[in-house]
């Protein structure tokens, strides 16, 4: 339960920061996160297809 409260507080801080940042910065940061998650998903998928354990 404490972990959930801490995660929600951190989310609130992050959303507050994004609300005060310029729109172009927020879009650029979002694009970087999407690319990062896409690369991670592709690496996980490739690792599972080859039968090697993902690290």
Buried (B, 14 or more C-beta within 10 A) or exposed (E): EEEEEEEEEEEEEEEEEEEEEEEEEBEEEEEEEEEEEEEEEEEEEEEEEEEEEEE
